[in-house]
Amino acid sequence: MKVIICGAGQVGWQIARHLSSEKNDVTVVDNNAGLVARATDTLDVQGVAGHASYPDVLDRAGARDADMIIAATHSDEVNMVTCQIAHSVFAIPRKIARLRAQSYLDAIYADMYRRDHLPIDVVISPEREVAQAVLKRLQAPSAFDIESFMDARVQLLGIQIADDCPVVNTPLRQLTDLFSTLSAVVVGIRRDGSLFAPEAGDQLFGGDQIYVFTRTEDVNRTLEVFGKSVKRQERVVILGGGNVGLAVARELENRTDRIRAKVVELNRAVAERAADALERTVVLHGDAMNIELMNEAGVPRADAILSVTDDDKVNLLAAVRAKTAGCAMSICLINDPSLVNLMEPLKIDAYINPRTQTVSSILRHIRRGKVREVYSLGDAEAEVIEAQVLSTSPIAGKAVRDIDFPEGVLVGAILKGDKVVKPTAKTRIDEGDVIALFSMAADVPEVERLLQVTIDFF
């Protein structure tokens, strides 16, 4: 497949990295020649320096025979015009655009723009993706990551293992014997900074970060087994009233399980806009670093603080202060991946990287056929792929133990009809089953061969 990626920043680079590793013909376009050079030097891609929305630049990038264009520059207007040119001039079949301005999103999601007038097949909103990620974190507050699969029947939880965890030093194969009715399956372990797929004889140690699949109804019990307390969130303070903070506050207002929220916003105009848009949420205008204001917002008594301003350092410091003041849980929005290593020493419970969310969302939309969900873990170190098993797939009709999966691949859950099945070595995978797999990045092409899902794209 021939793909043009407009924008060579972190999102564009990660998408190019994924697609080029799968032997696609990828061309990266950016007005910054340095970013283009970085992409061509580090990835198996071609590069064109120039304005992504200029027809002659797209022509040089191979738009006349491209199968897809992904517009992920920093400018909404450039992304929209790029898709329009791709459609009107070059007839590129598939067009994906990243848009951030709320005004555009409101109009598009209200269906005011028709396909013929603004031909974008898929709109990716980083703010909406991040807001949904924040809300998912609140569902399992003691997990550092959470993602839904199989129509929300299954959850992938990221759990930090403490030294006093009840199952520390226990081989993973014994967990089934100890908790026979629990659906949890550990599919990934990050230890000393490295992520790997564990074997049955591997043990968990304090300091490990694990990824575990479990049925949605077993989430609380799974957290307890791995040493995490389960407490309902009733009071939340949101630092930042911009698009992300406002979206989270709106969703909390709409929930049936009433969660009391307060919003703190430094910019008066943004604070006033948030106050006008919210009905039951208190909006305070002021600096999130002001201790007196934080006390007025009730941070010491809050169950969680969500630091979602557009400043990473403010998010980190405010979260640390909140935890010091007595707040039970902190979630940070972090754009700079180099700051992620500070999460554990600063005792910040969870972080959300907008780029990771955007990359996962784009991957979800570019694969076709029977792929239902793709979720990128860490710095694109691994993927979780949910797909339906085809009759022609090499794994159809075989037991898990008889399938030649790569070492970096584990089966996390299987959906047979309406029933979620915890996979064992004897479990047979049949045509029509939906399977969720953890795969290290290097093993994704082999997984796709076994599932036969990336031969065709949208």
C-alpha positions in Angstrom: 0.0 0.0 0.0 1.2 3.5 -0.8 0.7 6.0 2.0 1.5 9.7 2.2 2.0 11.1 5.8 1.8 14.8 6.1 3.6 16.0 9.2 6.8 14.5 10.4 6.5 15.3 14.1 6.1 12.7 16.8 2.7 11.4 15.6 3.7 11.3 11.9 7.0 9.7 12.7 5.4 7.0 14.8 2.8 6.2 12.1 5.5 6.1 9.4 7.5 3.8 11.7 4.6 1.4 12.0 3.6 1.4 8.3 7.2 1.2 6.9 8.0 -1.8 9.2 5.0 -3.6 7.6 6.7 -3.1 4.2 4.3 -0.4 3.0 5.5 2.3 0.5 5.6 5.4 2.8 6.4 9.0 1.9 6.7 11.7 4.6 5.9 15.3 3.8 6.8 18.3 6.1 7.7 21.9 5.7 10.6 21.3 8.1 13.4 19.8 6.1 15.1 18.7 9.3 12.2 16.6 10.4 12.0 15.0 6.9 15.7 14.2 7.1 15.2 12.6 10.5 12.4 10.4 9.1 14.4 9.3 6.0 17.5 8.7 8.1 15.9 6.5 10.7 13.1 4.8 8.8 12.6 3.0 5.5 10.6 5.9 4.0 10.9 8.5 1.4 10.7 12.2 2.2 9.6 15.4 0.5 10.2 18.9 2.1 7.4 21.4 1.4 4.0 22.6 2.3 1.7 19.5 2.6 -1.3 21.3 1.1 0.5 22.4 -2.1 -0.6 20.2 -5.1 2.9 20.2 -6.6 4.4 19.0 -3.3 1.8 16.2 -3.1 2.5 15.3 -6.7 6.2 14.9 -5.9 5.2 12.7 -2.9 3.4 10.4 -5.3 -0.2 11.4 -4.7 -1.3 10.3 -8.2 -1.2 6.6 -7.3 -1.4 6.8 -3.5 -3.9 4.6 -1.6 -4.1 6.8 1.5 -3.1 10.2 2.9 -2.8 10.9 6.6 -2.8 14.7 7.4 -1.2 15.1 10.8 0.5 18.5 10.6 0.1 21.0 13.5 -2.3 23.1 11.5 -6.0 22.1 11.2 -6.4 24.2 8.2 -3.5 22.6 6.4 -4.8 19.2 7.2 -8.3 20.0 5.9 -7.0 21.6 2.7 -4.6 18.7 2.2 -7.5 16.2 2.3 -9.5 18.4 -0.1 -6.6 18.6 -2.6 -6.0 14.8 -2.2 -9.7 14.2 -3.1 -10.3 16.8 -5.8 -7.0 16.8 -7.6 -5.5 13.3 -7.0 -8.6 11.2 -6.1 -6.8 9.5 -3.2 -9.3 6.9 -1.9 -8.7 7.2 1.9 -8.1 10.5 3.8 -7.5 10.8 7.5 -7.1 14.2 9.2 -6.1 15.3 12.7 -8.2 18.2 13.8 -7.9 20.0 17.2 -10.1 23.2 17.1 -13.4 22.6 18.8 -15.3 24.7 16.4 -14.3 22.4 13.5 -15.1 19.3 15.5 -18.5 20.5 16.6 -19.4 21.3 13.0 -18.0 18.0 11.6 -19.6 15.8 14.3 -22.9 17.7 13.8 -22.7 16.6 10.1 -22.7 20.1 8.9 -19.9 19.3 6.5 -20.8 16.7 3.9 -18.3 14.4 2.3 -18.4 16.1 -1.0 -17.7 19.5 0.5 -15.1 18.4 3.0 -13.9 14.9 2.0 -12.3 13.6 5.1 -13.0 9.9 5.8 -11.8 9.8 9.4 -11.3 12.8 11.8 -8.9 12.2 14.6 -9.3 14.6 17.6 -6.3 14.3 20.1 -8.3 16.2 22.7 -11.3 13.9 22.5 -9.0 10.8 22.5 -7.2 12.1 25.6 -10.5 13.0 27.4 -11.7 9.4 26.8 -8.4 8.1 28.1 -8.7 10.2 31.3 -12.3 8.9 31.9 -11.1 5.3 31.4 -8.3 5.9 34.0 -11.0 6.9 36.5 -12.8 3.6 36.0 -9.8 1.8 37.4 -8.0 4.5 39.5 -5.2 2.3 40.7 -4.2 1.2 37.2 -1.7 3.3 35.2 -3.3 2.3 31.9 -6.6 0.9 30.8 -8.2 0.1 27.4 -11.4 -1.6 26.4 -11.7 -4.5 24.0 -14.4 -6.8 22.6 -17.1 -4.2 22.9 -16.1 -3.3 26.5 -16.4 -7.0 27.6 -12.7 -7.1 28.3 -10.2 -4.6 29.8 -6.5 -4.3 29.4 -5.1 -3.0 32.7 -1.6 -1.6 33.3 -0.7 -2.3 37.0 2.4 -1.2 38.9 3.5 -4.1 41.2 4.5 -3.0 44.7 6.9 -4.9 46.9 4.0 -6.0 49.2 1.9 -7.3 46.3 0.4 -10.7 47.4 1.5 -12.5 44.2 5.2 -11.3 44.1 7.6 -14.1 43.5 4.8 -16.3 42.3 5.2 -18.1 38.9 2.5 -16.9 36.5 1.3 -20.5 35.8 0.4 -20.8 39.5 -2.0 -17.8 39.4 -4.6 -20.0 37.6 -4.4 -22.5 40.4 -4.6 -19.9 43.1 -7.4 -17.9 41.5 -9.2 -20.5 39.4 -12.3 -18.4 38.7 -10.4 -15.2 37.8 -10.1 -14.4 34.1 -6.8 -12.4 34.4 -4.0 -13.1 32.0 -0.7 -11.3 32.3 0.5 -10.6 28.7 3.3 -8.0 29.2 5.9 -7.1 31.9 8.1 -4.0 31.9 11.1 -4.5 34.1 14.1 -2.2 34.3 12.7 -0.2 31.5 12.3 -3.1 29.1 8.9 -4.5 28.0 8.6 -8.3 27.2 6.0 -11.0 26.9 6.4 -13.3 29.9 6.6 -17.1 29.9 4.5 -19.3 32.3 7.4 -19.8 34.7 8.2 -16.1 35.0 7.6 -14.4 38.4 6.5 -10.9 39.2 8.8 -8.6 41.2 8.3 -5.3 43.1 8.7 -2.4 40.6 7.4 -4.4 37.6 4.8 -2.8 35.5 2.4 -5.4 34.0 -0.3 -5.5 31.4 -3.1 -7.9 32.2 -6.3 -8.8 30.4 -9.4 -9.4 32.4 -13.2 -9.5 31.9 -14.8 -6.2 32.7 -16.8 -7.7 35.6 -13.5 -9.0 37.1 -11.6 -5.7 37.0 -12.0 -4.9 40.8 -11.0 -8.4 41.8 -8.1 -8.4 39.5 -6.8 -5.2 41.0 -7.1 -6.6 44.5 -5.2 -9.8 43.5 -2.3 -7.6 42.3 -2.3 -5.6 45.5 -4.4 -2.5 44.5 -7.2 -1.0 46.5 -10.6 -0.4 44.9 -12.3 2.9 45.8 -15.1 4.7 44.1 -14.2 8.2 42.8 -16.6 10.8 44.2 -14.6 14.1 44.2 -12.4 15.1 41.3 -10.4 18.3 40.7 -9.6 19.1 37.1 -6.6 21.4 36.5 -7.2 23.0 33.0 -10.5 24.0 31.5 -9.5 23.8 27.9 -10.8 21.2 25.4 -9.6 18.2 27.4 -10.7 19.4 30.8 -14.0 20.6 29.5 -14.7 17.3 27.7 -13.9 15.4 30.9 -16.1 17.7 33.1 -19.0 17.4 30.6 -18.8 13.6 30.7 -18.7 13.5 34.4 -21.8 15.6 34.6 -23.6 13.2 32.3 -22.8 10.1 34.3 -25.5 8.4 36.4 -23.0 7.7 39.2 -22.7 11.3 40.4 -19.0 12.5 40.6 -18.5 16.0 42.0 -16.0 17.9 40.0 -14.3 21.3 40.1 -12.3 22.9 37.4 -9.3 25.3 37.9 -8.3 27.4 34.9 -5.7 30.1 34.6 -7.0 31.9 31.5 -10.1 34.0 32.4 -11.7 33.7 28.9 -11.2 29.9 28.9 -12.6 29.7 32.5 -15.7 31.7 31.5 -16.3 29.5 28.5 -16.1 26.4 30.7 -18.4 27.9 33.3 -21.0 28.7 30.6 -20.8 25.2 29.1 -21.1 23.3 32.4 -24.2 23.1 34.6 -23.3 21.6 37.9 -19.5 21.9 37.9 -17.8 24.7 39.8 -15.1 26.5 37.7 -12.4 28.5 39.6 -10.3 31.1 37.8 -6.7 31.0 39.0 -3.2 29.5 39.0 -3.0 25.7 39.6 0.2 26.3 41.4 -1.4 28.5 44.0 -1.7 26.5 47.3 -4.5 28.6 48.7 -6.6 28.1 45.5 -5.9 24.4 45.5 -7.2 24.2 49.1 -10.3 26.2 48.1 -10.8 23.7 45.2 -10.7 20.9 47.8 -7.6 19.2 46.5 -6.6 17.7 49.9 -10.0 15.9 50.2 -10.2 14.9 46.5 -10.2 11.3 45.3 -8.3 12.3 42.2 -6.7 15.3 40.5 -6.5 15.4 36.8 -3.7 17.7 35.6 -4.6 18.4 31.9 -3.2 21.9 31.2 -1.1 22.5 28.1 2.1 22.8 30.2 3.8 19.5 31.2 5.8 21.0 34.0 2.7 22.6 35.6 0.9 19.2 35.3 3.8 17.4 37.0 4.3 19.9 39.8 0.6 20.4 40.5 0.1 16.6 40.7 3.0 16.3 43.2 1.7 19.1 45.4 -1.8 17.6 45.3 -0.5 14.2 46.4 1.6 15.9 49.2 -1.5 17.7 50.3 -3.5 14.5 50.7 -5.1 13.9 47.3 -5.5 10.1 46.8 -4.7 9.9 43.1 -3.0 11.9 40.4 -3.3 11.7 36.6 -1.1 13.8 34.4 -1.2 14.9 30.8 2.4 14.5 29.5 3.4 15.5 25.9 7.2 15.1 26.4 8.0 11.4 26.5 11.3 12.1 28.2 9.4 13.1 31.3 7.7 9.8 31.7 10.6 8.4 33.7 9.7 10.9 36.4 6.3 9.4 37.1 7.5 6.7 39.5 9.9 8.7 41.6 7.4 11.6 41.8 4.7 9.0 42.8 2.3 10.1 40.1 -0.3 7.4 39.6 -1.0 7.6 35.9 -0.1 9.6 32.8 -1.6 10.1 29.4 0.5 10.9 26.3 -1.7 12.5 23.6 0.6 11.3 20.8 0.2 7.7 21.9 -3.5 8.1 22.0 -3.5 9.7 18.5 -1.2 7.0 17.0 -3.4 4.2 18.4 -6.5 5.9 17.0 -5.0 6.3 13.5 -3.8 2.7 13.5 -7.3 1.6 14.5 -8.6 3.3 11.3 -6.1 2.3 8.7 -6.2 -1.4 9.1 -9.0 -3.2 7.3 -10.7 -6.5 7.1 -11.2 -8.3 10.4 -9.0 -6.0 12.6 -11.4 -4.4 15.2 -9.0 -2.6 17.5 -5.3 -1.7 17.7 -3.8 -0.2 20.9 -0.2 1.0 21.0 1.8 0.4 24.3 4.6 2.6 25.6 6.8 4.3 22.9 5.3 2.0 20.2 7.1 -0.9 21.9 4.2 -3.3 21.5 0.6 -3.5 20.2 -2.6 -5.1 21.3 -4.5 -6.3 18.3 -8.1 -7.4 18.4 -9.2 -9.3 15.3 -11.8 -11.8 14.0 -10.4 -15.2 12.9 -10.9 -15.9 9.2 -11.5 -19.4 7.9 -8.3 -19.0 5.8 -6.2 -18.0 8.8 -3.4 -20.5 9.8 -4.6 -20.4 13.4 -8.2 -21.4 12.7 -9.1 -24.8 14.1 -6.0 -25.1 16.2 -5.4 -25.2 20.0 -3.3 -22.3 21.3 -0.4 -24.6 22.2 -0.2 -25.9 18.5 0.1 -22.4 17.0 3.6 -21.2 16.2 3.3 -17.8 17.8 6.5 -15.7 18.0 8.0 -15.4 21.5 6.8 -11.9 21.8 3.2 -12.7 21.3 0.6 -13.9 23.9 -3.2 -14.5 23.6 -5.0 -12.3 26.1 -8.7 -13.1 25.6 -11.0 -14.9 23.1 -14.6 -14.1 22.4 -16.7 -17.1 21.3 -20.1 -15.8 20.3 -21.1 -13.7 23.3 -18.8 -15.5 25.8 -15.4 -14.3 26.8 -13.0 -17.2 27.3 -9.8 -17.1 29.2 -7.2 -18.7 26.9 -5.3 -21.8 28.0 -2.9 -24.0 26.1 -5.8 -26.3 25.2 -8.2 -23.6 24.1 -9.2 -24.1 20.4 -9.4 -21.0 18.2 -12.2 -21.3 15.6 -13.3 -19.4 12.6 -15.4 -16.4 13.7 -13.8 -16.1 17.1 -12.5 -12.7 18.1 -9.0 -12.8 19.5 -7.0 -10.2 21.4 -3.3 -10.5 21.2 -0.3 -8.8 22.8 2.6 -8.5 20.4 6.0 -6.9 20.6 6.4 -4.4 17.8 8.9 -6.6 15.9 6.4 -9.5 15.9 3.4 -7.6 14.5 4.0 -8.5 10.8 4.0 -12.2 11.8 0.8 -11.8 13.8 -0.8 -10.2 10.9 0.3 -13.0 8.7 -1.3 -15.5 11.1 -4.5 -13.5 11.2 -4.3 -12.6 7.6 -5.4 -9.0 8.2 -3.0 -6.6 6.6 -3.1 -7.9 3.1 -5.9 -5.5 2.5 -6.4 -1.9 3.7 -9.2 0.6 3.5 
